Amino acid sequence: MSKSRKITNIYKSQFITYDLDGPEQPDITILNISYDLKRRKGWYVMRLEPGAETIAHVHEVNEEFLILEGELIEDDGTVLKPGDFVSYPKGTRHNSRTSTGCLLIGIDHDRV
């Protein structure tokens, strides 16, 4: 048995109010899996309540995420559903919103 293993159950863990793109957004919460706030890299889980919208932002590193539940609507109108995996390269500007609510797992990283 590995003593260094970390197990996080995303359905039983405490999420906190999201504030990575500016002011706190109470209708968006985040669970830090391995996200390093100083480097702005790592894994996280985000929950967006129905009607939530992210602040438009530019990615300092690559961002990838997988929709687990609900729908996410990108600023170009693309509707993402469970099972959709999205990759945004460094320098991409976008924002997202949801009508139904959404749960996603994401990673911000430098690897190509």
BAGU-469005 format. One line per field, with one value per atom (N, C-alpha, C, O): residue number from 1; residue in three letters; atom name; x, y, z. Coordinates in steps of 0.05 Angstrom, whole numbers, always signed. Layout:
BAGU-469005
pos <- c(NUM:...) $
code <- c(ALA:...) $
site <- c(CA:...) $
px <- c(X:...) $
py <- c(Y:...) $
pz <- c(Z:...) $
end
This chain:
BAGU-469005
pos <- c(1:1:1:1:2:2:2:2:3:3:3:3:4:4:4:4:5:5:5:5:6:6:6:6:7:7:7:7:8:8:8:8:9:9:9:9:10:10:10:10:11:11:11:11:12:12:12:12:13:13:13:13:14:14:14:14:15:15:15:15:16:16:16:16:17:17:17:17:18:18:18:18:19:19:19:19:20:20:20:20:21:21:21:21:22:22:22:22:23:23:23:23:24:24:24:24:25:25:25:25:26:26:26:26:27:27:27:27:28:28:28:28:29:29:29:29:30:30:30:30:31:31:31:31:32:32:32:32:33:33:33:33:34:34:34:34:35:35:35:35:36:36:36:36:37:37:37:37:38:38:38:38:39:39:39:39:40:40:40:40:41:41:41:41:42:42:42:42:43:43:43:43:44:44:44:44:45:45:45:45:46:46:46:46:47:47:47:47:48:48:48:48:49:49:49:49:50:50:50:50:51:51:51:51:52:52:52:52:53:53:53:53:54:54:54:54:55:55:55:55:56:56:56:56:57:57:57:57:58:58:58:58:59:59:59:59:60:60:60:60:61:61:61:61:62:62:62:62:63:63:63:63:64:64:64:64:65:65:65:65:66:66:66:66:67:67:67:67:68:68:68:68:69:69:69:69:70:70:70:70:71:71:71:71:72:72:72:72:73:73:73:73:74:74:74:74:75:75:75:75:76:76:76:76:77:77:77:77:78:78:78:78:79:79:79:79:80:80:80:80:81:81:81:81:82:82:82:82:83:83:83:83:84:84:84:84:85:85:85:85:86:86:86:86:87:87:87:87:88:88:88:88:89:89:89:89:90:90:90:90:91:91:91:91:92:92:92:92:93:93:93:93:94:94:94:94:95:95:95:95:96:96:96:96:97:97:97:97:98:98:98:98:99:99:99:99:100:100:100:100:101:101:101:101:102:102:102:102:103:103:103:103:104:104:104:104:105:105:105:105:106:106:106:106:107:107:107:107:108:108:108:108:109:109:109:109:110:110:110:110:111:111:111:111:112:112:112:112) $
code <- c(MET:MET:MET:MET:SER:SER:SER:SER:LYS:LYS:LYS:LYS:SER:SER:SER:SER:ARG:ARG:ARG:ARG:LYS:LYS:LYS:LYS:ILE:ILE:ILE:ILE:THR:THR:THR:THR:ASN:ASN:ASN:ASN:ILE:ILE:ILE:ILE:TYR:TYR:TYR:TYR:LYS:LYS:LYS:LYS:SER:SER:SER:SER:GLN:GLN:GLN:GLN:PHE:PHE:PHE:PHE:ILE:ILE:ILE:ILE:THR:THR:THR:THR:TYR:TYR:TYR:TYR:ASP:ASP:ASP:ASP:LEU:LEU:LEU:LEU:ASP:ASP:ASP:ASP:GLY:GLY:GLY:GLY:PRO:PRO:PRO:PRO:GLU:GLU:GLU:GLU:GLN:GLN:GLN:GLN:PRO:PRO:PRO:PRO:ASP:ASP:ASP:ASP:ILE:ILE:ILE:ILE:THR:THR:THR:THR:ILE:ILE:ILE:ILE:LEU:LEU:LEU:LEU:ASN:ASN:ASN:ASN:ILE:ILE:ILE:ILE:SER:SER:SER:SER:TYR:TYR:TYR:TYR:ASP:ASP:ASP:ASP:LEU:LEU:LEU:LEU:LYS:LYS:LYS:LYS:ARG:ARG:ARG:ARG:ARG:ARG:ARG:ARG:LYS:LYS:LYS:LYS:GLY:GLY:GLY:GLY:TRP:TRP:TRP:TRP:TYR:TYR:TYR:TYR:VAL:VAL:VAL:VAL:MET:MET:MET:MET:ARG:ARG:ARG:ARG:LEU:LEU:LEU:LEU:GLU:GLU:GLU:GLU:PRO:PRO:PRO:PRO:GLY:GLY:GLY:GLY:ALA:ALA:ALA:ALA:GLU:GLU:GLU:GLU:THR:THR:THR:THR:ILE:ILE:ILE:ILE:ALA:ALA:ALA:ALA:HIS:HIS:HIS:HIS:VAL:VAL:VAL:VAL:HIS:HIS:HIS:HIS:GLU:GLU:GLU:GLU:VAL:VAL:VAL:VAL:ASN:ASN:ASN:ASN:GLU:GLU:GLU:GLU:GLU:GLU:GLU:GLU:PHE:PHE:PHE:PHE:LEU:LEU:LEU:LEU:ILE:ILE:ILE:ILE:LEU:LEU:LEU:LEU:GLU:GLU:GLU:GLU:GLY:GLY:GLY:GLY:GLU:GLU:GLU:GLU:LEU:LEU:LEU:LEU:ILE:ILE:ILE:ILE:GLU:GLU:GLU:GLU:ASP:ASP:ASP:ASP:ASP:ASP:ASP:ASP:GLY:GLY:GLY:GLY:THR:THR:THR:THR:VAL:VAL:VAL:VAL:LEU:LEU:LEU:LEU:LYS:LYS:LYS:LYS:PRO:PRO:PRO:PRO:GLY:GLY:GLY:GLY:ASP:ASP:ASP:ASP:PHE:PHE:PHE:PHE:VAL:VAL:VAL:VAL:SER:SER:SER:SER:TYR:TYR:TYR:TYR:PRO:PRO:PRO:PRO:LYS:LYS:LYS:LYS:GLY:GLY:GLY:GLY:THR:THR:THR:THR:ARG:ARG:ARG:ARG:HIS:HIS:HIS:HIS:ASN:ASN:ASN:ASN:SER:SER:SER:SER:ARG:ARG:ARG:ARG:THR:THR:THR:THR:SER:SER:SER:SER:THR:THR:THR:THR:GLY:GLY:GLY:GLY:CYS:CYS:CYS:CYS:LEU:LEU:LEU:LEU:LEU:LEU:LEU:LEU:ILE:ILE:ILE:ILE:GLY:GLY:GLY:GLY:ILE:ILE:ILE:ILE:ASP:ASP:ASP:ASP:HIS:HIS:HIS:HIS:ASP:ASP:ASP:ASP:ARG:ARG:ARG:ARG:VAL:VAL:VAL:VAL) $
site <- c(N:CA:C:O:N:CA:C:O:N:CA:C:O:N:CA:C:O:N:CA:C:O:N:CA:C:O:N:CA:C:O:N:CA:C:O:N:CA:C:O:N:CA:C:O:N:CA:C:O:N:CA:C:O:N:CA:C:O:N:CA:C:O:N:CA:C:O:N:CA:C:O:N:CA:C:O:N:CA:C:O:N:CA:C:O:N:CA:C:O:N:CA:C:O:N:CA:C:O:N:CA:C:O:N:CA:C:O:N:CA:C:O:N:CA:C:O:N:CA:C:O:N:CA:C:O:N:CA:C:O:N:CA:C:O:N:CA:C:O:N:CA:C:O:N:CA:C:O:N:CA:C:O:N:CA:C:O:N:CA:C:O:N:CA:C:O:N:CA:C:O:N:CA:C:O:N:CA:C:O:N:CA:C:O:N:CA:C:O:N:CA:C:O:N:CA:C:O:N:CA:C:O:N:CA:C:O:N:CA:C:O:N:CA:C:O:N:CA:C:O:N:CA:C:O:N:CA:C:O:N:CA:C:O:N:CA:C:O:N:CA:C:O:N:CA:C:O:N:CA:C:O:N:CA:C:O:N:CA:C:O:N:CA:C:O:N:CA:C:O:N:CA:C:O:N:CA:C:O:N:CA:C:O:N:CA:C:O:N:CA:C:O:N:CA:C:O:N:CA:C:O:N:CA:C:O:N:CA:C:O:N:CA:C:O:N:CA:C:O:N:CA:C:O:N:CA:C:O:N:CA:C:O:N:CA:C:O:N:CA:C:O:N:CA:C:O:N:CA:C:O:N:CA:C:O:N:CA:C:O:N:CA:C:O:N:CA:C:O:N:CA:C:O:N:CA:C:O:N:CA:C:O:N:CA:C:O:N:CA:C:O:N:CA:C:O:N:CA:C:O:N:CA:C:O:N:CA:C:O:N:CA:C:O:N:CA:C:O:N:CA:C:O:N:CA:C:O:N:CA:C:O:N:CA:C:O:N:CA:C:O:N:CA:C:O:N:CA:C:O:N:CA:C:O:N:CA:C:O:N:CA:C:O:N:CA:C:O:N:CA:C:O:N:CA:C:O:N:CA:C:O:N:CA:C:O:N:CA:C:O:N:CA:C:O:N:CA:C:O:N:CA:C:O) $
px <- c(+17:+0:+18:+37:+11:+27:+19:-4:+39:+33:+33:+24:+43:+43:+19:+16:+2:-21:-41:-46:-53:-74:-99:-99:-121:-147:-166:-169:-178:-197:-223:-223:-244:-270:-284:-292:-288:-299:-328:-338:-342:-370:-373:-395:-351:-353:-335:-336:-320:-301:-314:-334:-302:-311:-301:-276:-318:-311:-310:-324:-294:-293:-301:-301:-308:-316:-293:-270:-299:-280:-272:-289:-246:-236:-210:-195:-205:-179:-178:-156:-200:-200:-209:-219:-205:-213:-229:-222:-252:-268:-281:-284:-288:-302:-328:-342:-333:-358:-373:-368:-392:-406:-422:-428:-428:-443:-424:-433:-398:-378:-361:-351:-357:-339:-318:-321:-296:-273:-263:-264:-254:-240:-212:-207:-193:-165:-155:-154:-148:-136:-106:-94:-93:-64:-56:-33:-75:-71:-52:-57:-31:-11:-18:-15:-28:-37:-15:-21:+10:+32:+39:+43:+41:+48:+24:+27:+0:-25:-26:-34:-18:-18:-28:-25:-40:-49:-78:-91:-87:-114:-133:-126:-158:-180:-207:-209:-227:-254:-271:-268:-287:-304:-333:-341:-349:-378:-390:-386:-406:-420:-449:-461:-462:-490:-506:-494:-531:-547:-546:-550:-540:-539:-511:-508:-492:-465:-450:-455:-433:-416:-389:-386:-368:-341:-334:-346:-315:-304:-286:-270:-288:-270:-242:-235:-225:-197:-179:-189:-153:-133:-117:-108:-113:-98:-68:-57:-55:-26:-12:+12:-26:-15:-37:-59:-32:-52:-74:-67:-99:-121:-135:-141:-141:-157:-177:-171:-201:-222:-241:-245:-253:-272:-299:-299:-320:-347:-356:-358:-363:-373:-403:-415:-415:-444:-453:-439:-478:-490:-480:-469:-483:-475:-459:-465:-441:-425:-427:-422:-433:-436:-413:-409:-396:-373:-382:-405:-365:-373:-379:-391:-371:-378:-404:-411:-417:-442:-440:-461:-416:-412:-422:-415:-439:-450:-435:-434:-422:-407:-423:-437:-422:-439:-421:-397:-432:-416:-400:-411:-375:-357:-341:-322:-348:-333:-307:-308:-285:-258:-249:-249:-241:-234:-205:-196:-191:-163:-161:-169:-151:-146:-116:-104:-103:-74:-69:-87:-45:-36:-43:-39:-52:-59:-88:-96:-103:-131:-147:-144:-166:-184:-212:-221:-226:-254:-268:-256:-294:-309:-331:-337:-343:-363:-386:-384:-409:-433:-449:-443:-468:-485:-513:-518:-532:-560:-569:-586:-557:-566:-549:-557:-526:-506:-485:-491:-461:-440:-420:-414:-409:-387:-365:-371:-341:-319:-294:-290:-275:-249:-229:-231:-210:-192:-163:-158:-145:-117:-106:-113:-90:-74:-45:-35:-32:-5:+11:+0:+37:+55:+59:+67:+53:+59:+42:+19:+53:+38:+27:+14) $
py <- c(-24:+0:+25:+27:+44:+68:+88:+96:+97:+117:+145:+163:+149:+176:+181:+202:+161:+164:+183:+183:+200:+218:+211:+210:+207:+201:+224:+231:+236:+257:+248:+243:+247:+240:+267:+282:+272:+298:+302:+325:+280:+282:+286:+292:+281:+284:+306:+311:+319:+339:+367:+372:+384:+412:+430:+433:+442:+461:+489:+494:+507:+535:+554:+546:+578:+598:+604:+607:+605:+609:+639:+657:+644:+671:+674:+692:+655:+654:+675:+681:+685:+704:+732:+748:+738:+765:+762:+747:+776:+775:+748:+732:+743:+718:+716:+735:+692:+686:+665:+641:+673:+655:+632:+612:+636:+615:+595:+578:+598:+579:+571:+588:+545:+535:+517:+507:+514:+499:+480:+487:+457:+438:+435:+426:+443:+442:+413:+403:+401:+374:+376:+364:+390:+394:+422:+426:+440:+466:+483:+487:+494:+511:+540:+548:+555:+582:+601:+618:+597:+614:+609:+627:+583:+576:+575:+575:+575:+574:+549:+551:+527:+501:+479:+481:+459:+435:+428:+440:+407:+396:+410:+418:+413:+424:+413:+403:+416:+409:+435:+448:+442:+466:+458:+441:+471:+467:+495:+514:+497:+521:+517:+498:+534:+532:+542:+557:+534:+543:+574:+587:+584:+613:+625:+649:+610:+620:+626:+613:+646:+654:+662:+677:+651:+658:+685:+694:+698:+724:+718:+699:+733:+729:+732:+750:+713:+712:+701:+687:+707:+697:+676:+681:+653:+631:+636:+640:+636:+639:+613:+614:+591:+564:+550:+561:+526:+509:+501:+495:+500:+491:+468:+470:+447:+425:+418:+418:+411:+403:+383:+382:+367:+346:+352:+355:+354:+358:+332:+312:+332:+309:+308:+287:+332:+334:+360:+380:+361:+386:+395:+379:+421:+433:+458:+473:+464:+489:+501:+488:+527:+541:+560:+578:+556:+574:+600:+602:+620:+647:+647:+666:+626:+625:+610:+605:+602:+587:+557:+543:+546:+517:+506:+517:+486:+473:+448:+430:+447:+424:+407:+418:+380:+362:+341:+339:+325:+304:+287:+278:+284:+268:+286:+276:+311:+329:+338:+347:+334:+341:+365:+363:+386:+411:+419:+416:+428:+437:+466:+471:+483:+511:+516:+511:+526:+532:+558:+575:+561:+585:+609:+608:+631:+655:+657:+678:+635:+635:+653:+652:+668:+685:+673:+669:+669:+659:+663:+670:+658:+654:+634:+628:+624:+602:+609:+624:+597:+600:+574:+557:+572:+548:+556:+573:+543:+546:+525:+529:+501:+477:+472:+457:+484:+477:+458:+446:+457:+441:+433:+448:+409:+399:+390:+374:+400:+393:+389:+400:+374:+370:+381:+376:+398:+411:+410:+404:+417:+419:+443:+446:+459:+480:+471:+463:+471:+460:+472:+487:+466:+476:+455:+463:+430:+409:+412:+422:+404:+406:+378:+375) $
pz <- c(+0:+0:+0:+16:-17:-20:+2:+4:+18:+39:+27:+41:+3:-9:-27:-38:-30:-47:-35:-10:-52:-43:-58:-83:-45:-57:-51:-28:-72:-68:-82:-106:-67:-78:-84:-66:-110:-118:-110:-110:-103:-96:-65:-56:-50:-21:-10:+14:-26:-17:-16:-30:-1:+3:-19:-22:-35:-55:-42:-22:-53:-43:-66:-89:-59:-79:-98:-90:-124:-145:-146:-146:-148:-150:-166:-162:-184:-198:-221:-229:-230:-252:-243:-260:-218:-208:-183:-165:-181:-157:-152:-171:-128:-122:-138:-142:-147:-162:-146:-149:-129:-111:-125:-113:-151:-165:-179:-194:-174:-184:-161:-146:-158:-136:-149:-171:-133:-143:-121:-97:-130:-112:-122:-145:-106:-114:-111:-88:-133:-132:-129:-110:-147:-145:-157:-165:-157:-170:-152:-129:-165:-152:-158:-181:-139:-143:-154:-170:-144:-153:-182:-198:-190:-217:-236:-260:-224:-240:-258:-281:-245:-260:-241:-217:-253:-238:-243:-260:-229:-232:-213:-191:-222:-206:-216:-238:-199:-207:-203:-182:-222:-220:-222:-237:-205:-206:-211:-196:-233:-240:-236:-246:-220:-215:-239:-255:-243:-265:-267:-247:-291:-295:-291:-296:-281:-276:-302:-323:-301:-324:-314:-295:-327:-320:-331:-351:-318:-328:-352:-351:-373:-397:-387:-372:-396:-387:-409:-428:-407:-426:-411:-388:-423:-410:-412:-433:-388:-386:-394:-401:-392:-399:-414:-418:-422:-436:-415:-392:-424:-407:-421:-445:-406:-416:-395:-371:-404:-385:-397:-422:-380:-387:-373:-349:-388:-377:-365:-379:-339:-325:-323:-326:-317:-314:-325:-325:-335:-344:-371:-387:-377:-402:-397:-378:-414:-413:-441:-461:-442:-468:-470:-454:-491:-496:-509:-519:-508:-518:-548:-558:-563:-591:-596:-619:-574:-577:-576:-575:-576:-575:-549:-528:-550:-526:-520:-536:-497:-488:-469:-452:-473:-457:-444:-451:-426:-412:-433:-452:-427:-445:-463:-475:-467:-484:-470:-447:-484:-474:-491:-515:-478:-491:-485:-463:-506:-503:-513:-536:-496:-504:-501:-480:-523:-521:-505:-502:-495:-482:-499:-524:-487:-502:-511:-520:-507:-515:-496:-472:-508:-491:-495:-518:-473:-475:-448:-428:-449:-424:-430:-453:-409:-411:-392:-373:-399:-382:-382:-399:-364:-364:-356:-339:-369:-362:-342:-325:-346:-331:-306:-288:-304:-284:-298:-318:-286:-299:-278:-260:-281:-265:-285:-303:-281:-299:-284:-262:-295:-283:-304:-328:-294:-313:-303:-280:-321:-315:-331:-355:-318:-332:-331:-310:-354:-356:-379:-396:-380:-401:-424:-445:-418:-438:-463:-462:-485:-511:-518:-538) $
end
